[in-house]
Amino acid sequence: MRSYLRLRQICLVAPHLEPVIADIAAIMGLNVCYRDGNVAKYGLVNALLPVDTILLEVVAPFRDGTAAGRFLEKTGGRGGYMAIFCCEDASARGQRAHALGVRTANVITHAPYHGVQLHPRDCRAAFIEFNHTDGSDDVLGPYPPAGPDWQKSIRKDVTQALTGVEMQSPDPDGLAAHWGNILGIAVSRAVNDAAELKLPNAAFRFVEGDTEIMSGLDFRVYDAAKVCEAAKARGYVVSGHTFFIGGVDFRVAS
């Protein structure tokens, strides 16, 4: 099987799903495609919205003692929770990460889906998950975490794509090199000279910040001004074409 790696999903965490999910959907012109009952065993509820072929998920704890709840307490609600990548062999990529000293935190198998989640403390900044769905390397093919008909919920009349992820660190070059080693991607330089990891469908940009977090998401939209007006109408403070929701900065550009 050919080797490949694509950004499949970004997971954010919030104290409660509402109004975050409703606000993201309304502001960004997205539809909820699935609410996964399987996450209840982790003390979570969730909802997923497709942004073209990348899934944007929000999870919220409904009981004490969850990993997501501890994340909220530790970060004060700042930062994205998980970056999820589809690949040719999740177990092999997990083993290669282990050789770098990155532990496996969880393995999820719901055939034909198999996912390997790496320990966030070892990843730094956020969880990394590798997954593979047997018999479906098509980006529009089956993806069980997003439900049986997730493709039918794709909208492109407002938001066209999730194009980038911003990561902050006091040592952005070091974090970029670490994630590059885990993902098997060489570090390059963005236009602003920030360290960058380029995937076929998105790029991870590493910038200086006080703590190591997933700090922002970049979106390509049809009309950035209209999206920002929709955010203001929902009560969000907009600076330039940026507003804060679900623990991260949403940056929109036409």
C-alpha positions in Angstrom: 0.0 0.0 0.0 1.3 3.5 -0.9 2.4 5.7 2.0 0.2 8.8 2.5 -0.8 11.2 5.3 -3.6 13.7 5.2 -5.3 15.8 7.9 -8.6 14.1 8.5 -10.0 15.8 11.6 -9.4 18.6 14.1 -11.0 18.2 17.6 -11.7 21.1 19.9 -13.0 20.8 23.4 -15.5 23.0 25.2 -17.1 22.9 28.7 -20.5 22.4 26.9 -21.4 21.6 23.3 -23.9 24.5 23.1 -23.7 27.2 22.1 -20.3 26.4 20.5 -21.6 23.9 17.9 -24.6 26.1 17.0 -22.4 29.2 16.7 -19.7 27.5 14.6 -22.4 26.1 12.3 -24.2 29.4 11.9 -21.1 31.6 11.5 -19.2 29.3 9.2 -22.1 27.9 7.2 -21.5 24.3 8.2 -23.8 21.3 9.0 -23.5 18.8 11.8 -23.1 15.4 10.2 -22.9 13.2 13.3 -23.0 12.9 17.0 -21.1 9.8 18.1 -22.5 7.8 21.0 -19.3 5.8 21.2 -17.5 8.7 23.0 -19.9 8.4 26.0 -17.6 5.7 27.4 -14.9 8.5 27.8 -17.4 10.8 29.5 -17.9 12.9 26.5 -20.5 14.1 24.0 -19.5 15.4 20.6 -20.6 16.7 17.3 -18.8 16.8 13.9 -19.1 19.2 11.0 -17.4 18.5 7.7 -15.4 21.4 6.2 -15.0 19.9 2.7 -13.3 16.6 3.4 -11.8 17.6 6.8 -14.0 17.0 9.9 -14.2 19.6 12.6 -15.2 18.1 15.9 -16.1 19.6 19.3 -16.2 17.4 22.4 -17.5 18.3 25.8 -17.3 16.3 29.1 -20.5 15.4 30.9 -18.9 13.9 34.0 -15.8 14.6 36.2 -12.5 12.9 35.7 -12.3 12.9 31.9 -9.1 13.6 29.9 -11.0 16.4 28.1 -12.0 17.9 31.4 -8.5 17.9 32.7 -7.4 19.5 29.5 -9.9 22.3 30.1 -8.7 22.8 33.6 -5.0 22.8 32.6 -5.4 25.2 29.7 -8.2 27.4 30.9 -10.1 26.5 27.8 -7.3 27.7 25.5 -6.1 25.5 22.7 -7.2 22.8 20.3 -7.4 19.2 21.6 -6.4 16.8 18.9 -5.0 16.7 15.3 -6.1 13.5 13.6 -4.5 12.1 10.4 -5.5 9.3 8.1 -2.7 7.2 6.8 -1.9 3.8 5.2 -1.0 2.0 8.5 -1.9 3.6 11.8 -0.2 0.9 13.9 3.1 1.2 12.0 3.1 4.9 12.4 2.3 4.5 16.1 5.3 2.1 16.4 7.6 4.6 14.7 6.4 7.3 17.1 7.1 4.9 20.0 10.7 4.6 18.8 11.0 8.4 19.1 9.8 8.1 22.8 6.2 9.0 22.1 3.9 6.7 24.0 0.6 5.3 22.7 -2.3 6.6 24.9 -5.2 4.8 23.3 -6.0 2.3 20.5 -9.5 2.4 19.0 -10.8 -0.3 16.7 -14.3 -0.3 15.3 -13.9 -2.3 12.1 -13.2 -1.2 9.4 -11.7 1.8 11.4 -8.5 1.6 13.4 -7.0 4.5 15.3 -3.9 5.0 17.4 -3.8 8.0 19.7 -0.4 9.2 21.0 0.2 10.6 24.4 -0.3 14.4 24.5 2.5 14.9 27.0 4.9 13.3 24.6 3.4 14.9 21.5 3.4 18.4 23.1 0.7 21.0 22.4 -2.0 18.5 21.4 -3.0 14.9 20.9 -1.9 13.3 17.6 -4.0 10.4 16.2 -3.2 8.2 13.2 -6.1 6.2 11.7 -7.0 4.1 8.8 -10.3 2.8 7.4 -9.9 -0.5 5.6 -11.0 -0.4 2.0 -11.4 3.3 1.9 -8.4 5.5 0.9 -10.8 7.9 -0.9 -11.1 11.2 1.0 -14.9 11.1 0.2 -15.1 7.4 1.2 -16.4 5.9 4.4 -15.1 7.4 7.7 -17.0 5.8 10.6 -16.2 8.5 13.2 -18.2 11.0 11.1 -21.2 8.7 10.7 -22.6 6.7 7.7 -23.5 9.7 5.5 -21.1 12.5 6.5 -20.5 13.4 2.8 -24.2 14.5 2.4 -23.6 17.3 5.0 -20.8 19.0 3.2 -21.5 22.7 2.5 -19.3 25.0 0.5 -21.5 28.1 0.0 -19.9 29.9 3.0 -16.7 28.0 4.0 -14.7 26.3 1.3 -11.8 24.7 3.2 -9.9 24.4 6.4 -6.4 25.3 5.1 -4.1 25.6 8.1 -3.5 25.0 11.8 -1.5 27.3 13.9 0.6 25.9 16.7 2.2 28.0 19.4 5.4 27.3 21.5 8.1 29.2 23.3 10.3 27.1 20.9 8.3 26.9 17.7 11.2 25.5 15.6 11.7 22.7 18.2 8.0 21.9 18.3 7.9 21.9 14.5 10.9 19.5 14.3 9.3 17.2 16.9 5.9 17.0 15.1 7.8 16.6 11.8 9.6 13.6 13.2 6.3 12.1 14.5 4.5 12.7 11.2 7.4 11.9 8.9 7.3 15.4 7.3 10.3 17.7 6.6 10.0 21.1 8.1 9.8 23.9 5.6 9.3 27.7 5.8 6.1 29.7 5.4 6.0 33.1 3.7 6.5 34.8 7.1 9.5 32.5 7.8 7.5 30.5 10.3 8.3 26.8 10.5 5.7 24.8 8.6 4.7 21.2 8.0 2.9 20.8 4.7 0.3 18.1 4.1 -1.6 17.5 0.8 -4.7 19.2 2.2 -3.5 21.6 4.9 -0.4 23.1 6.6 0.7 23.3 10.2 2.4 26.6 11.0 4.5 27.0 14.2 4.7 30.4 15.8 6.1 31.8 19.1 3.8 31.9 22.1 4.0 31.6 25.9 2.7 28.0 26.0 2.6 25.0 23.7 -0.9 24.8 22.3 -2.9 24.4 19.1 -3.8 28.1 18.9 -5.7 28.7 15.6 -7.4 27.4 12.5 -7.3 29.0 9.1 -10.3 28.8 6.7 -10.9 29.8 3.2 -14.3 31.4 2.8 -16.3 33.1 0.0 -16.8 36.3 1.9 -14.6 37.0 4.9 -16.4 40.2 5.8 -19.8 38.4 5.9 -18.4 35.6 8.1 -17.0 38.2 10.5 -20.3 40.0 10.6 -22.0 36.7 11.5 -19.5 36.2 14.3 -20.3 39.7 15.6 -24.0 39.0 15.5 -23.4 36.0 17.7 -21.6 38.1 20.2 -18.0 37.3 19.3 -15.3 40.0 19.3 -13.7 40.2 15.9 -10.2 41.6 15.3 -9.3 41.9 11.6 -10.7 38.6 10.2 -10.1 36.6 13.4 -12.4 35.6 16.3 -12.0 33.2 19.2 -14.3 30.2 19.5 -14.0 26.6 20.9 -10.6 27.4 22.4 -8.9 28.6 19.2 -8.7 31.6 16.9 -10.7 31.2 13.7 -9.0 33.1 10.9 -11.0 33.5 7.7 -9.7 34.7 4.3 -11.5 35.1 1.0 
